[in-house]
Amino acid sequence: MNTFLIALILANVLLSYKGFNDYSFFRKYEFHIGSIRSGEQIRMLTSGFLHADMGHLIFNMITLYFFAPVVSAYLGNLLFIVIYFASLLFGSLLTLVLHKNDYNYRAVGASGAVTGILYSAILLQPDMMLGIFFIIPMPAYVFGILYLLYSIYGMRAKNDNIGHTAHFGGAIGGYLITLLVYPNLIFLHPLMVSLLTVPILLLFILIKMKKI
């Protein structure tokens, strides 16, 4: 495991743990529309290192652990870090745009960054297989699509503090940056490139129809 990945996982674990046990710290650095629009833009970054609960943290870190090595192997550690933080910010920006008038909107999680890495890895190695619960085999691209479809459900349900909207911003960030760096993927894996756009397009259709 490369040192960049270890550092990111440690940062998420330590800061999330601090947030679990320090309510004022959690509130100070979470994503909060009212605070961001008042000038606290740093929350667009810091919120990506906080999590709603232990399950949320573990799920994101396991996903990162499985997919990050693929991105590092194909693109190198520097581009891995670029995609991680760019996807985090893409997620925050999309959330800010879609919820700009909801001053009470709050969210946390590395989901945007992790989804960006997930999408990048699937584009780079579309034949990957995952063992869901370490038993059930599933193509990685199916996992990626289901992950975003679950995010649509979460956005509509609005029953948790998880940044579901950020998943899509992150996916867009990872998707676009990877294709900019490695445009031949469009010709090497046209079906995969197309399939991964499906949940993103579905989201914007639902937004246009005012279903979200």
Secondary structure, DSSP 8 states (H G I E B T S, - for coil): --HHHHHHHHHHHHHHHHHHH-HHHHHHHSEEHHHHHTT-TTHHHHGGG--SSHHHHHHHHHHHHHHHHHHHHHH-HHHHHHHHHHHHHHHHHHHHHHTTT-TT-EEB-SHHHHHHHHHHHHHH-TT-EEEETTTEEEEHHHHHHHHHHHHHHHHHH--SSB-HHHHHHHHHHHHHHHHHH-TTHHHHSHHHHHHTTHHHHHHHHHHHTT--
